[in-house]
Amino acid sequence: MSPELLYDVADGIAVITLNRPERKNALNRAVRQALFEVWPRFEADDSAQIAILAGAGDSFCAGMDLVEAAETQLRIPPKNFMPVLGDNIDVSKPVIAAVQGYAYAGGWLLAQMCDLCVADESARFAITEGRVGRGMPWASPLIHMLPQRIVMEVAMTGDPLSAQRAYELGYVNRVMPNGQALQGAKELAARVLVN
């Protein structure tokens, strides 16, 4: 696996960490490939009963690596560009997103595909593609997670939702103090494991 994605298991909890803090954990080819590899590994790992998806540093994930996209002249990501739980990757165990800082564009997709979401007060969720003239088909599941008019607003303005607003709308399960998203996710995971 790539050093840009870390996998650690303790007490039945697998922590999967996007590890590109210098690039706000942007999704480059190496991270996407490592994500395709890590989900089957987690599924087969009998020592891991639940996973937490987190980002290193001060952001969860700022979305696609736009530098790499520009270099490769990628305009429209092809089908299966990213592993998406419940779409092109099957995982039968629960997954929690631990979000701090940016969860923008494809980063929000990663949080959407998780079963639960814990965010710290710095977390911001946004659909930013409209600002650069791109479509956002990955945002379609949001219509089942947020009220329709809220989805339309975030899609058309590109303005982010704060962690508190996302909590009020029922998207975020718990809001933690700054820097405590992973700790909050571990506490929630431990509570789930009791059952």
URNORSUL-V35413 format. One record per residue. RES is the residue in one small letter. SS is DSSP state (a for helix, b for strand, c for the rest). Layout:
<<RES | SS> <RES | SS>>
This chain:
<<m | c> <s | c> <p | c> <e | c> <l | b> <l | b> <y | b> <d | b> <v | b> <a | b> <d | c> <g | c> <i | b> <a | b> <v | b> <i | b> <t | b> <l | b> <n | c> <r | c> <p | a> <e | a> <r | a> <k | c> <n | c> <a | c> <l | b> <n | c> <r | a> <a | a> <v | a> <r | a> <q | a> <a | a> <l | a> <f | a> <e | a> <v | a> <w | a> <p | a> <r | a> <f | a> <e | a> <a | a> <d | c> <d | c> <s | c> <a | c> <q | c> <i | b> <a | b> <i | b> <l | b> <a | b> <g | b> <a | c> <g | c> <d | c> <s | c> <f | c> <c | b> <a | c> <g | c> <m | b> <d | c> <l | a> <v | a> <e | a> <a | a> <a | a> <e | a> <t | a> <q | c> <l | c> <r | c> <i | c> <p | c> <p | c> <k | c> <n | c> <f | c> <m | c> <p | c> <v | c> <l | b> <g | c> <d | c> <n | c> <i | b> <d | c> <v | c> <s | c> <k | c> <p | b> <v | b> <i | b> <a | b> <a | b> <v | b> <q | c> <g | c> <y | b> <a | b> <y | b> <a | c> <g | a> <g | a> <w | a> <l | a> <l | a> <a | a> <q | a> <m | c> <c | c> <d | c> <l | b> <c | b> <v | b> <a | b> <d | b> <e | c> <s | c> <a | c> <r | b> <f | b> <a | b> <i | c> <t | c> <e | a> <g | a> <r | a> <v | a> <g | c> <r | c> <g | c> <m | c> <p | a> <w | a> <a | a> <s | a> <p | a> <l | a> <i | a> <h | a> <m | c> <l | c> <p | c> <q | a> <r | a> <i | a> <v | a> <m | a> <e | a> <v | a> <a | a> <m | a> <t | a> <g | c> <d | c> <p | c> <l | b> <s | b> <a | a> <q | a> <r | a> <a | a> <y | a> <e | a> <l | c> <g | c> <y | c> <v | c> <n | c> <r | b> <v | b> <m | b> <p | c> <n | c> <g | c> <q | c> <a | a> <l | a> <q | a> <g | a> <a | a> <k | a> <e | a> <l | a> <a | a> <a | a> <r | a> <v | a> <l | a> <v | a> <n | c>>
